[in-house]
Amino acid sequence: MSSLLTQVTRSDRVESFHVGYGVITNAVGEIIKSYGDPYYLTYVRSSAKPLQAMAVLRSGAYQKFQFTPEELAIICSSHSGEEIHTKMVGQVFDKSGISSELLACGIHPPIDKKSAKQLESEGLAPQQIHNNCSGKHAGMLSTCVQLGVDPENYLDPGHPVQRYIYEIVKEYTSETSIQRGVDGCSAPVFYLPLSKVAQAFARISVRETKECQQIFDAMTTYPHLVGGNGRFDTVLMQSYQGSIMSKGGAEAVSAAGFIMPDGQVFGLTVKVLDGNYRAIGQMVLKMLQDIGFLTEPLPAGLNKWWNPQLKNHAKRIVGTTRTIIEE
């Protein structure tokens, strides 16, 4: 059984390595390629956000509050806390007529270092709106308004909005029951086989329904809103705009739906088993290369993941990482 192996080399010798399991499926769940255990169960973390965002569309909140594709993209995001990101999240709250003070995602500094330094220079503390998951939470709260339910305890798995989302995730993954845990932002997180997540992303990318079309188009048209400056999802979608939607998550999990040059549509999911995020981008790219979606030379923006430079404290290049398919 083959698996993905990311080797970290120093002075031409392997120093460390990371093992990954991955799978590529079509929209009906047929496995096209697998690397390691395609049924490996893991919490899919923020890779579930496009599915969680479906609630905004299906409930009618998107139409009722006249959200834009840009605002839908921020609802699907793990944003960097840049000014454009917090502005978009604020617009979701303004349009739905609900206060951002209801956010319960917690506080961390902006992922974007420039934005974090700007806050610090102005003597301002980060707020919950800077949390990378605030867009998802804004979507959940706007869905509460549309469904006419009390937003208090909106992150409780038994809350009507979470039950609503749960049914959508079950539908798209063809699962009858899913174990849920608590994510870093306190929202429910889904424990799923890699193959089922890949199938869900393939289904969205086939654009079999209007809501699939809306999610795919929002993410691929506005990739900067999904991540931010220098983020893997953003750069990958910018490099192949209109052909791939990508959404990574914490503990080194990532999923994508993509359209092949010949028009076939597939989904992929990959998990780095030790949770080290430095391997995830290269593993995704290796899978895309293996299936024939991309060929070398890759777009220049992806080089930092495809051919990363390992530098020492003197800024001297001493190594790199390389992902192989180990038989």
N, C-alpha and C positions, 0 to 999 in steps of 0.2 A: 504494500500500500504506500503510494508516494505521499510526500508531505512537502511543505514549503520550509526551506531552511535559509535563514538570513545569517550569513557569516560576517562577523566583525573582524577585520584584519588590521594588523599593525606590523609595519615593516615586512609585508608580504607573508605574514604567518597568521593563521586564525587564532584570535585571542578569546572570542566569545561567540555564541550563536543563539539564535531564537528560532523556535519551531512554531509553525503555523498550520492550522487546518483551514481549508477553504473549499468552496463548491461553486459551480456555475450551473444554473438550471434555466429551463425555459418557463414560460408563463403557466404551463400546466403541471409544473413540478418535476418534469423529466430531468435527470441529472445528465449534463453534457460533459462535464469534467469535474473530478474531485481530487483533492489533495489532503490526505489524511482522512479523518472520519467526517463525511458530509452531514452526518446526523448529530454531530457533537452539540451538546446543549450548553448554552451560555446566556447570560444576561446581555441583551443587545443594546443596552444603554441608549445613547442618543441616535443610534441608527434607526430607532423606532419613530423618530419625530415626523417623517412624512406620513406615517400611518396615524399618529396621534392628531396631526393637522387635518386629517380627513373629516374629523368631527365638526370643524368650522364650516366645511362645505356642506356636509350631509345634513346638518341641523338647520341650514338656511342662514346662519349668522353671516356668512360671506356676502350673500346677496342683501340681507336686511341692513347691514351696516355699511354697505357699499365699499367693502375692502378692495384693495388693488392687488394685482399680482405681486408687487413689491412687498406689500404687507403680508401676503400669504408666504412669501419666501422667508420673511423674518420669523413667522410662526413655525416654519420648518427648521429653523437655524440652531446652530451652536455658535452664536456670533461672538465677535471679539471685543465688544464694548466700545467700538468707535462711535463717533458722534452720529454718523448716519444710522447706525444700528439702534442706538437709544432713541433717536428721533422717530424711527419707524415703529418701535415698540410703543412709544408714546401715542402715536397716531391710532394704533389699534385700541388703546384705552379710550382715547378721546371719542372715536367713532362709536364705540360700544357703550359709552356713557357710564363707565365704571372706573373707579379710582385705582391707580397703580399701587396705592397703599395696601391693597388686598394681596399683593404678591407674597408668596410664601416659599420662594425658591432659595432664599438665603443670599448672603453677600460675599462676593470676592472681587478683587480688583479686575479691571478690564484685562482680557488676554493680550490685547494689543499694547505693547510696551509704551509706545508714544502716547496713547490715550491715558494710560495709567500715570505716566509722568506729568501729563497736562493737569490731571486732577490734583496730583500732589503739589504741583507748583502753584495752583490756585487755592491751596489749603482746603480742598474739598475731600470728603471721605467717599469711597465707593458706596453706591446704593444698590438695592436689589435689581434695579433696571439694568445695571451693568453686568449682572449674572448672565452667563452665556445662554442660559435656558429661559430668560425672561420672555422671549418671544413665544415660546411654547406655552408658557403659563398665561400670557395675555390671551392666547387663543383659547385655552381652557376656560378662562374667566368670561370671555365674550360668548362662548358656547353656553355657559351657565345662564347668562342673560337671555339668550335666544330660547333656551329650553324652559325658562321661567323658574329656575331652581335657585335656592339660597347658595351663594358662593362660599359661605362659611364651611371650613373643612373640605374645600374642593379637592384636596389631594388624597383624601381618605379613599381607599379602594372601593368602599361601599357607597361613596357619593354618586349621585345620578350621572354626573359628567364623566366620572371614571368608569362607571358601568357602561356608559354609552361608547366610550373609546374602546373598552375591552371587547365589546361585540364587534367593532370594526376590525380590530387587530385579529381576532379569531377568524373573521371572514376572509381577510386577505392572506392569512397564513394557512388556511384550511385546517385549523386546529379546533378541537371541541372544548379543550380546557388548557389553560396556560397558567403555570405558576408565576406569581408576581412577587417582586421584592421592592425595596425602597431605593430609588436612584439617588445620585448625589444632590439633586435639587429637591428631594423629598417626594417627587411624583412616583407613581407605580412604574416599575420597570419589568420587562417581560423576559422570561426564561424560555428560550426557543431553540429548536434545532437550526443549524446554519442553513440547511437546505430550504426550510420554510421561509426564512427571511429573504433568501435569494429569489424564491418564487414570488414573494410579495413585491419585490422591487422590479422583477420582470413584468408582473401584471400591471404595475403602474406605468412602466415604460412602453408597454404595448399600447397604452392609452385606450383601454377597453371601455372606459366610461368617461363621462365629462369630468368627474372629479379626479380621475387619473390624469387626464389631459391637463387640468388646471395645476395639479401638483408638479407634474413633469415640466411644464412650461415655466412655472414660477421659479423653480429651482435652477433650471438650465439657462433661463434668460437673465436672472439676477444672482449669479453665483457669489458675488461679493457680499451679498446680504446673508447668504447661508453660512459663511465662515468669516472671512475678512482678509486683510493684507497678509500674504505669505502663507495662508492656510492651505493644506493639501486639497480638501474638497473644492475650495474656490479655484485654485490653480488648475486642477484636473478638468473641472467643468468649463473654465475659460479656454483651456487648450483644445477642447473638442466640443465647442459650444453647440448645443442642440442635439448632441449625440449621446450624452451620458449624464445621469444624475447620480451624485455621490454623497453619502452621509456617513461619517465616522462617529465613533462613540468612545467613551472612556474605557480604560483597561484594554485598549488596542483591539477594538472590533470595528469593522467597516463593511458597508454594503453599497452596492451600486446597481443601477439598471442602465443598460446601454444598447445602442442600435449598431449592429455590425455593418461594415461596408456593403454587404449584399442584402441588407434590409432585415436580417434575422434579429430578434430581440431576446436578450438574455438578462439574467440577474446574477449577481455574485455576492457572496459573503465570505469574510475571512476573519479569523481570530488568532492573534498571537498568544500562544498558550501561557506565556509568563507575564502577559499584560504590558510588555514594554512597547511604548508607542513608537520608538525610533524605527521599528521594523515594518510598521503597518503600510506606509505609503509604497515602499518598494515591493511588498508582497502583492498589493493591489495591482501595481503596474506589471509585475511578473505574470499574474493571472491574465491580465488583459493582453499581454504580448502572446501568451501561450495559446489563447483562443483566436488570435489573429485580429483583434481590434486595433492594436497599435503596432507599429514597426519602428525600428531605429533608423535614423536618429529621431529621438522624441522631441517634441516642442521644447525650446530652451528653458521655459519656466519649470519644467519637471526635472531638470538635471539635479537639483538639490536632493531629490529623493532617489533618482535612478543611479546617479554617480556621486553620492555624498562624500564630502571631504572630512576626514577625521584629523583635527588639528590639536597640537599641544599648546601649552601656555605661551609659547613663543610664536604662536601662529604658524608653526611649521606643519606642513601636511605630512602626516605619519601613517595614514591608513585610510580605509574606506569600508563600506559594507556591500555585500553582494548576495543577492537572493537566488537560490537554485531550487530546482524541483528534485528532491531526493527520492530515488526509487527504493 
